Structure formats: structure tokens, C-alpha cells
């Protein structure tokens, strides 16, 4: 991988990786930027170990998830999702009910275990399920089942607050 290739890859995936990291960092932009930088440092350092057995985006997302979770585990950070995540996830105008539902959804996501949180954050980034499955090492059918259960759990969590 040349510097030009790396620059193209960075430009293609940095915004999605940043949003993924922002989800783990609960809107802490400085922490998300730190993890983004660490992710792409690892991509560059290990560029020659990428064998092409999976898609490049799968490899990059796996590195990003590992960076985020590794830092959270290492430092014992339990960062709740806050208003910054909600403001960063807005596209368009929302009424108060939608705003409350989004806020509650992120609060419910924050209560999920690490793996389920990773799955739903990747899903919310509109990353293809096949890519998510490969990233986390699950069969596609297993992933679909888990995502369905996570969605039901989140819906129940949101409805219980009303």
C-alpha cells in the first residue's frame, strides 16, 4: 500500500470510522479523534499484513472497534452517551417527541453489553450486514438474529420510559 493508496483509503473511511468512534466515546469528540488517529496509525503500520481475505472496510472497522474497546477496557472508562452524540446524529428537523426518542434510544444503547453495542453502532452507520458479520466474526444469519433481538430490546427499553 503506497502513501497515495493510504490517503485514498483514509479519505474514503475516516468519516465513518470517526462516527463509529464517536458512538463509543459518547460524543466526546476529542476522544473520538484520538481513536480515529490510532485506528489509522494501526492501518498504516499493519498495511502489509492485510491479505485481502476480507474487504478493506471490514479490516478497518475491525481495527477501529478494537481500538475503541481496548481503550475503554484499559482505562475502565464507562462513558455514557450524551447530548453531543444526539446533536451529531441529527439530519433534518425533529420534533420534541422524535428528539426524546433518539435521546432515549442512545441511553438504551449505552446499557447494552460491548458486543451488542458494537453491532448496533455499526448497523446505525449503515454498514452492510455482511461487512459487520465479517468484522465481528459472526455468521451472517447469527448477526441478523442478534440485530433483531437488539432492536426489540431497544424498542422495549424506549417504550418502558414513556
C-alpha positions in Angstrom: 0.0 0.0 0.0 1.5 3.3 -1.1 1.0 6.6 0.6 -1.4 7.6 -2.2 -3.4 4.4 -1.6 -3.4 5.1 2.1 -4.6 8.7 1.5 -7.5 7.4 -0.6 -8.4 4.8 2.0 -8.3 7.5 4.7 -10.4 9.9 2.7 -13.0 7.1 2.0 -13.4 5.7 5.5 -12.3 8.4 8.0 -15.8 10.0 8.5 -17.5 6.6 9.1 -14.7 5.5 11.5 -15.0 8.8 13.3 -18.7 8.4 13.7 -18.2 4.9 15.0 -15.6 6.1 17.5 -17.9 9.0 18.4 -20.6 6.4 19.3 -18.2 4.6 21.6 -16.9 7.9 23.0 -20.5 9.1 23.6 -20.0 12.3 21.8 -16.6 13.1 23.2 -15.1 14.5 20.0 -11.5 14.7 21.4 -11.6 11.0 22.4 -13.2 10.0 19.1 -10.5 11.9 17.2 -7.8 10.2 19.3 -9.3 6.8 18.4 -9.6 7.7 14.8 -6.0 8.7 14.7 -4.9 5.5 16.5 -7.0 3.4 14.1 -5.3 4.8 11.0 -1.9 4.6 12.6 -2.6 0.9 13.0 -3.9 0.7 9.5 -0.6 2.2 8.2 1.6 0.2 10.5 0.0 -3.1 9.5 -0.8 -2.3 5.9 1.4 -5.1 4.7 -0.4 -7.6 6.8 -3.7 -7.0 5.0 -4.0 -10.1 2.8 -7.2 -9.2 1.1 -9.1 -12.1 2.5 -11.8 -9.7 3.6 -12.8 -6.3 2.2 -10.6 -3.3 3.3 -13.5 -1.7 5.1 -14.1 -4.8 7.2 -10.4 -4.8 8.2 -10.5 -1.0 9.0 -13.8 -1.3 11.1 -12.3 -4.3 13.0 -9.3 -2.2 13.9 -11.5 0.7 14.9 -13.7 -1.4 17.1 -10.6 -3.0 18.7 -9.1 0.4 19.3 -12.2 1.8 20.9 -13.0 -1.2 23.1 -9.3 -1.7 24.0 -9.0 1.8 25.3 -12.3 1.6 27.2 -11.3 -1.7 28.8 -7.7 -0.5 29.6 -8.8 2.8 31.2 -12.0 1.4 32.7 -13.9 4.2 31.0 -17.7 3.9 31.1 -18.7 6.9 29.0 -22.5 7.5 28.9 -23.9 8.6 25.6 -24.7 12.3 25.9 -26.2 15.2 24.1 -23.2 15.6 21.7 -23.9 12.3 20.1 -27.5 13.3 19.6 -26.6 16.6 18.0 -24.0 14.8 15.8 -26.6 12.3 14.6 -29.2 14.8 13.6 -30.1 15.2 10.0 -33.1 17.5 9.4 -35.7 18.8 11.7 -37.1 16.7 14.5 -40.0 17.4 16.7 -39.7 17.1 20.5 -41.1 13.5 20.5 -38.5 12.4 18.0 -35.8 14.2 19.9 -36.8 12.4 23.1 -37.0 9.0 21.3 -33.5 9.5 19.9 -32.1 10.5 23.2 -33.7 7.5 24.9 -32.5 5.2 22.2 -28.9 6.2 22.8 -29.4 5.9 26.5 -30.7 2.4 25.9 -27.8 1.6 23.6 -25.4 2.7 26.4 -26.9 -0.1 28.5 -26.0 -2.9 26.0 -23.0 -5.1 26.5 -19.9 -4.3 24.5 -20.6 -6.7 21.6 -24.2 -5.7 21.2 -23.3 -2.0 21.4 -20.7 -2.6 18.7 -23.2 -4.4 16.5 -25.9 -1.7 16.7 -23.5 1.2 16.3 -22.1 -0.4 13.1 -25.7 -1.0 11.9 -26.6 2.6 12.7 -23.7 3.7 10.4 -25.5 1.8 7.6 -22.6 -0.6 7.2 -23.6 -3.7 5.3 -24.6 -6.6 7.5 -22.2 -8.9 5.6 -19.4 -6.4 6.5 -20.5 -6.2 10.1 -20.6 -10.1 10.4 -17.1 -10.4 9.0 -15.8 -7.6 11.2 -17.1 -9.2 14.4 -16.6 -12.8 13.3 -20.2 -13.9 13.3 -22.2 -15.9 10.7 -24.5 -13.6 8.8 -27.6 -15.4 10.0 -26.4 -15.1 13.6 -25.8 -11.4 13.1 -29.3 -10.9 11.7 -30.8 -12.7 14.7 -28.8 -10.7 17.2 -29.6 -7.4 15.5 -33.3 -8.3 15.6 -33.1 -9.1 19.3 -31.1 -5.9 19.9 -33.8 -3.8 18.1 -36.6 -5.5 20.1 -34.6 -4.8 23.3 -34.1 -1.2 22.4 -37.7 -0.7 21.4 -38.8 -2.2 24.7 -36.3 0.0 26.6 -37.6 3.1 24.8 -41.3 2.2 25.4 -40.7 1.5 29.1 -39.6 5.1 29.6 -42.9 6.6 28.3 
